[in-house]
């Protein structure tokens, strides 16, 4: 459960398997009816390491207030940013 003002803005940042707890938080926010703008920044080394991409794409399709950026630090692939998540800042 997410407590507090559900109309805030959220920026969630994770790399590697650190995405799992943020995924749970994200699902909770979206399923609670929050209208907060939410942006998720995820980083992995390679495409093989990418986890939960289909879920994030589904969330972005279902919830117009959710967006995400995926970074790959050691290879390039269409639809992914090249570099580390720190490049987002």
N, C-alpha and C positions, 0 to 999 in steps of 0.2 A: 504494500500500500504506500502511496506517495501522499505525504501530508503537506499542507500549506496551500498557497495560492496557485491554482492550476492554470493561470493565464500568463505566467512568466515565460521567459525565454530560457531554453536549455541548450548547452553545448556539452556533448558527451565525447570524450576522447579516449581511445584505447588502442593498444597494439597486441598482436598475438592472441593468446588465450585470455588475456585480460578483457576481451570483449564479452565474455560470458556473464559476469555480473551486470554489466551495462545493458546487455540484451534483456535481462530480467527487469531492470529499471525502466527501460524503454517500453517494453510490453505493458508494464503496469501503468505508465503514464498514458499511453495511447488507449488502452482498454478502459481507463477511468473516465474517459470523455474529455480529457484535457484538450484545450484549444491552443495551448502554448506552442510557440514555434520551437521546434526541436531540430538541431543539426548534429549528426553523428559523424565523427572523423575516426576512421579506422586505418591502421597500418599493419602491413605484413611484409615479409621479405619477398616472397614469390607467389605466383598465382596458386601453386599447390597448397600454400599455407592459408589461403582465404577460407574463412569460416562464416556461415550464416548469410552469405550474399543474397540468396533467393529470398530469405525472410525479410531482409532490409528492402529489397526491391518491391516485395509485396506490401510492406508498410508504406513505402513511398507512393505506391499506386492507390492504396486505400485512404491514406491520410495526407491531405494536401499541405498540412503544416509540418510534415516531417521530410527532411532532406538528409542526404548523407554523401560523404566523400570517402573514397577508398584509395589508399596510397600503397604502392609497392616500392620497396627500397632497392631491390636487387634485379629487377627486370621491368620491361615495359609490356603493357597489354592494353588493348582497346577498352575504354571505359574506366580506366584506372589512372590516377595521377602517379607520376614518377617521383620518387623521393621519400623522405621521411615525413611523419605527421607534423613535425615542427615547421615544415614548409607552409602549412596552413596559416601560421601566424605571421 
